[in-house]
Structures are given as structure tokens and as C-alpha cells.
Amino acid sequence: MTGARRSPVSWRAILAVVVVIPFALPFVWLVASAFKPIDQFYAAPPTLFPDPPSLANLQAVLDLLDVPRLFANSTFIALAVAGSTVLASSVVGFAFATLPARGSRLLFGILIATVLIPPTVAIVPQFVLFSRIGWVGTYLPLIVPSLFGNAFAIFLFRQWFRNLPPNLLESAELDGANPIQAFRHIALPLAWPVVAAVAVFAFVGSWNDFLGPLVYLRSPDTFTVSLGMATFQGVHVNDVHLSVAMACIALVPPILVFVVAQRALVRGIATGGWRG
């Protein structure tokens, strides 16, 4: 009986390992290659792990590229985008979930349909607009659009707020609270898993964004990590070991964000579609 009970868990573990390997192997290869000496990096046949590990590639990248400035620029933009997305999307999601309005379902359906539109479709009209108002060359084109929310984030917030017990908001209304007060003091504090999930998605999406900085940023002092890495690879096109080391460095902040917010991220997504 004991063996019969343990066998499903063993099969699940084996299945999980089989599924994870194709995704983990490139990451392990990247990290291991970043610490390889040059002779081992270009050795044939290749080896998986460095022997011994070396920091020469990472140090060379830090010497050739202003990595702290790139990190500071990307962190500023990503934090601004994450905060703006959480604020705007939570307000809109709360309105769709709790405030009665004629045609709200139609508007919400149109909003969700915008998820199917590729972001590159709007890049040309957005560039024309931002260039005419003098924002090209600044961070504003990368941050201001997030002040209008994100369709997927609005969906997560709407689903979460719909799951709240109705008596919570009704009690607040009886106590004289208006919708803004009910949102600020009751709904939003209870939605912290969705807040964390949306913040993580927005932060990582902004950190990895390449097209936006490529189109709008002009000065090397304002470059982000993705744009700086692309420029670095263009200059050192034959130094693949340096490009791998730079990619490894660029992965550190997103991985830390995911590790710190892992539980809230999973809970926010898992409960977003549940209707109590």
C-alpha cells in the first residue's frame, strides 16, 4: 500500500524533471560558459562545466562596458513601468468588477481583444506622436504608456476583485465609504498576490524590452541593458565569450525578482480565474 501511494509522486517527479530539462539546459549552459576560460569556451568537443571556473570573461565585460549605468537606467524604467502598470490596471480592473455601467461587458471584451494586437503595429504611430511632442530621446515614451494600464493585468485584477465577498464592499458602502475609499482601504490590500504578479510581469517585460529603447533612446548614457548589450555585441561581434558573459550578467535581476516573488506570483495567476 505504501509503495502504491508513493508511485504517483515518483512519476510526477520524473515527469517534472523531463519537462524541465529542455528549459533548464540552455540556462545551465549559458551560466557555465560565462565562467569558462577562453580556451575551454572555444574547445572542440565542448565541455559543459568549466575546470576551473574563471571570472575573466565577467571582468572583461565590466571593464569594457559601463554595466552599472545600464543597470541603473533599466532599473529606473522597469520600476516606473511596474508601479504605473499596477496603479492604472488595478483601478480599471476594480471599476470593471464592481461598478455597474451600461456596456461594461462590451468594453471589457474590446479591451481583452487588444491582447491579440502585436505591439509592433503601434510603434510607428507612437513614434510620430512622441517625436512631435519632443519626447524622443527621453524615457517618457517607455514609461507613459504604462500609465494607461495593461489589458492582461486589468483582466487579472478584475477577476480577483470579482472573487471578493460582496459583503465587504457593501459594509464599506454602509459605513459611508465611496468607491475610491473602498478600493484603497479594502480591495487593493487584499489583492497583494495579483499586485505582485502584475509587478513582476511588468518589471521583467520592461527589463527585457529591446525595441522600445532602440526606437526612442539616442544617447549612450540613457541606454538600457538590452540596448547596451546589443551595441556591445555589434562592436565585439567575434568575442562570443564576452557576449555570453554579458547575457549572464543581464539575467541576474529578473531571476532575483522571480525568486523573491515566486509564491505571490503563482497565487496571483492561479486564483485570477477562479470565481467564488
Disulfide bonds with the S-S distance in Angstrom:
none
